[in-house]
Amino acid sequence: MVSNHVGAVDPAIIGAWTPRPVWFMAKAELFKGSWAWLMRGYHAFPVVRHSPDRTALRRAFGLLKQGSAVVLFPEGHRSGDARLLRAEPGAGFVARRSGAPLVPIAITGSQNVLGRHNKVPRRADVAMTFGEPFQLPERNRDGSAMDHQQSADYLMTKIAQLLPLENQGEYASSTVPRSLQA
């Protein structure tokens, strides 16, 4: 499963609304101190961001091989303005290497529940939309092989299609990388 990330409560929302148990790749910093128990309670496992964290990759691939669902936030962190950010290439690597079917998820409104500078959750309208499962194409439209960044960008276009235009950010139809445009 691949989702945008706009609020701190996104993993809890996905975990609660997904009809099967899911696992989350979460930044390693969340497993230090008093939050570690909560992260493990939500089936999260640590990943060192911006690095080839082999332990996290083995865990993700192992879970997928067993038939478990793993949630990736391809942007790598929460968006500050609820608009899609450019995906990290590691998400494309995991998606392509796993060969697992991918389900896009779009979340809106969760940034209003628990924002970056709030400690107390607020009531807010939140929507979560599941898209149709898909596989990454082997090649770009021009016939060249997709690299990890292009694969990650493709994931994000599937999420963008489920979001209102004002939330599509880097993946609004006019800014989609040329290799991915129809």
N, C-alpha and C positions, 0 to 999 in steps of 0.2 A: 504494500500500500504506500502511496506517495501523496503527501499532503503539503499544502502551504502551512505557514506557521505564523499566526498573528497574535496569539495570547498565551499566557503561561498555562492556562487551563486546557489547551488543545489536546495534550495527551489524555487527560481525564475524560474529555468529551469523546474522543475517538474510542477509547477503551470502553466507555459506557454504551455508546451507540452502535458499535460494531457487533454483529451477531455471533462472533466467535472470539476466543481469546487472542490477543495480539501482543507482540513484543515490540519494544521501542529501542532504537539506538539513541542514546542521550549523551550530551557532552559530559566528559569525565569530571568536570568541576562540580557537577551536581551530586556526585557520590562522595564528596568530602564533607565532614561535619554532620550536622543533625538532619540533613535531607536524605541521606543514603537509604534509610529504612523505607521512606516513602517512594523513592525511585524504584527500589526492588519490588515493593508492593504492587507497582504498576507494570511489572514485567519489563523494566528497563534495564539495559546493560550499558556500561560506559564505553565511549569511543573518544579517543584523543583526536580532536578536530584538526584539520589541515595537516594530517600526517597519514602515512599508510599503516594504520593501527591493525596489525595482523591478528591480534587477539580478538578484537571486535569483529573483524571480517570473518574469521573462522566461526565465531559464535553466530553471526547473521546467516552465513551459508549453511551451517549445521542445522539451525532452526528451520530454514527454508527447505532443506533436504528432508527433514522429518515431517514436512507438511504444515508447519506452523506459519502464521502470518507475521511479517515484520513490517513495521511502519518506519518510513524514512521521511525526513523533512529535508528535501533537496537543497533548500536555501541555506541550511546549516545553522540558522538562528532565526529568532523572531524578527519579523518586519516591524520597523518602528512606525510606519504609517499605513499598515494594512494593505499595502500594494506588494505584488510579487517582486522579489529580488532575484538577481541572477543566481542560478543553481550552481552548486559546487560540483566539480567533475567526479568526485568520489561517488556521488549518488548514481551517476551514469555507469560507473564501473560496477557497482553492486548490482544494479538492475540488469545490466547486460550479462555479467558473469554468472548471475544466479539462474538466468533463463526462466525465472518464475513469471507467471502472469502478473500483470501490474494493474492495480485499481487506483485511479486518481480520486482524491478527496479534496473538496474545497470547503473551507471554513470561513465564515464571515461573522463579525460581531464579538468574537471572544476577547478581543483586545479591550472591550468595554467592561468585561467581567472582572479582570484582574490585570491592570496595566503594569507597565514597567516600574512605576513609582508608587503603586498602591500595595498595601498590605492586607486590606480587607476586601473580599469579593463584593461586587455589586450586581444587582439584577440587571440583565441586559438581554436583548433579543440576539440569539445566536442561531445560525443556520449551518448545517453540514450537508453537503451534497456528494453522493457517491456517483462516480462515472462508470462507464462500461469498462470491463477488463480489456486490456490490450497487451500486445507484445511489442517490444522495440523492433523497428525495421532493421534489417542488416545494413542497408545502404541509405545514403542521402538521396534526394531527388535527382541529383546530378550523376548518380552512379558510384560516387566515391564512398569508401567505408566510413561509417560513423565512428568518431573518436569519443572519448569519455565525456567531454564537454558537450558535444553535439547530442549525445544520448541523454545527458542530464537536461539539456534545453528541451529536448523532445518531451521528456516527462512533464516539464513545466508547462508546455503548450497544452497538454491534456488537462492539467489543473486549471489553466487560464480559461479554457473553454467553458468551465463550470462556474466561473466568477463573473460578476458584473464588470463592465468595462473599466470603471473607476478603480477596481482592485487588481487589474491585470498587470499593471506596472511594466516591468521589463519584457513581458510577454504579450502586451497588447498587439493585436494583429498587424499593426503597421510597423512594429519594431521586432517582429519575430525574425531570427537570423535567416538570411536568404536561403541557405541550404535546407531549411525546414519548411519554407513556404510552398504552398500548392501551386 
